[in-house]
Amino acid sequence: MKLADRLSGKNAPAGEPATHDLESVLKRLHNEIIDRLDMAGVRQLDPETLRNNVHALVEQLVARQHMSLNEQQLDRIVTSIVDEILGLGPLETLLSDTTVSDILVNTCANVYVERGGVLERTNVRFRDNAHLLHTINRIVGRVGRRIDEASPMVDARLPDGSRVNAIIPPLAIDGPVLSIRRFGTGPVTPRELVQRGAFSQNMAQFLHCAVRSRCNVLVAGGTGAGKTTLLNALSSFIPNEERIVTIEDSAELRLQQAHVVRLESRPANIEGRGEVTIRDLVKNALRMRPDRIVVGEVRASEVLDMIQAMNTGHEGSMTTVHANTAEDAATRLVSMLGMAGTNLSESMMLQMIARALHLIVHLTRQTDGQRRVSTIAEVCGVERGGLRLHEVYRYEPWGVDDNGRIQGEYVCSGRSALLDRFRAAGVPLHPNCLAGG
């Protein structure tokens, strides 16, 4: 039985205390045990030794307070306390579940997870909002960030690379809110994405040729569509001998090449000083002799420096942007270029983007939870006040099966303007790849 089920009283054997009784026992014992333990020392112990020590201490306290608990109940309390010391308390059960892709904590009593693209409520609970806030502080403290009333929002990451966002009162009215975007134990390969139906084998071969021939690629999509996952997969096509500089707000990319330099932005300190933005890092990366620059996401003025880098000898660079369609992605780039404070006209900004980008890959998270590449479009110039895009591949849904899963197929236009570039780079695309999706 999972710890969450145990503490919630679910399927509890007859004669066990009710949930609120066990919670009250745990709360009384927890603080006293923490006070008695040398926290600096216990973290040096192996988990089994720590568990034995905590078990003995719990038995002593239970006997001293004349509590009537069986061995199974003692085990629950010991497990909860060990999880609190070594990990993130109630969240440890969810973090160890490989099927969970998102953990969403809406105050202490409401914890949701996403499995297979579908949200579901769990039985996991924090003791109170103070307990949840303590857990948030432990997470952000590990990466040198802070969260308090003066700075009530923070982005951080877990040791496994999972992305964390927290927001607390007074901005979060009902109590602290914690969102964790999980990542797998290792980077997802293009082959795995093909097996999952994220794109077809022909599309994977086309993207392989595009990356190897140093095309500049923009990955677009909504929140949770899988942009970072796809960016990781595409980066696996980069030759091992190239020098790659990655730039992110929270380091999530997991490139497997030998020559990778990872940079991460930094927020301002409590005095409002020391901020290092994505734009600062992009500018600095240009002085680091990169072969390629990979930016986790462009959101604002840094797009100017990214576009300039793509236009000045750093071909093969990649980044992501939030957008509903490939056309919207192009519009967003123009809007962000305007935020950079340039005096360029819209037509000039479109020309810059058209000369810099070769491909826009758009992803969609569909209503059944499946994440798919909906469009691979080539940037072919400027027309009628916008970018001229040629759609090489697209996903066409045609129905829903009995389980509510969307059915469809990948189709191909049968032509590409990049074939000569592929051949010149020594990675010609097999003609069959343009014969169908």
Secondary structure, DSSP 8 states (H G I E B T S, - for coil): --HHHHHHTTT--TT---HHHHHHHHHHHHHHHHHHS-HHHHTTS-HHHHHHHHHHHHHHHHHHTT----HHHHHHHHHHHHHHHHS-GGGHHHHT-TTEEEEEEESTT-EEEEETTEEEE-S---SSHHHHHHHHHHHHHHTT---SSSS-EEEEE-TT--EEEEE-TTTSTTS-EEEEE---SS---HHHHHHHTSS-HHHHHHHHHHHHTT--EEEEE-TTSSHHHHHHHHHTTS-TTS-EEEEESS------SSSEEEEE-B---TTS---B-HHHHHHHHTTS--SEEEES---STHHHHHHHHHHTT-TT-EEEEE-SSHHHHHHHHHHHHHHTT----HHHHHHHHHHH-SEEEEEEE-TTS-EEEEEEEEEEEEETTEEEEEEEEEEEEEEE-TTS-EEEEEEE-S--TTHHHHHHTT----GGGGT--
